[in-house]
Every structure is written in structure tokens, then in C-alpha cells.
């Protein structure tokens, strides 16, 4: 039950990150989002292994 909420929340974060990234990749903040994505996917696999 909890994992469903977490997964939907993370997918929203990823979608927002993708929209921001399509705006402008030259700004350092958006480059950080690329690393942020890798972090999110690592969190996803960790969460899935817990549940």
C-alpha cells in the first residue's frame, strides 16, 4: 500500500524533472537533475526490494 504512494510520487518527480530538462540543459540546476534521476532510480530499486 505504502509502496504505491511512493512509486506515484517518484514518477511525478521524474516527470517534472523531464519537463524542466527539456526547457534548458545549459543551466547547472538542470544538469543536477540528470544526477537526481540516477538517484531516484536507485531509490526505486531500494524501495522495491523492501516491499
Secondary structure, 3 states (H helix, E strand, C coil): CHHHHHHHHHHHHHHHHHHHHHHCCCCHHHHHHHHHHHHHHHHHHHHHHHC
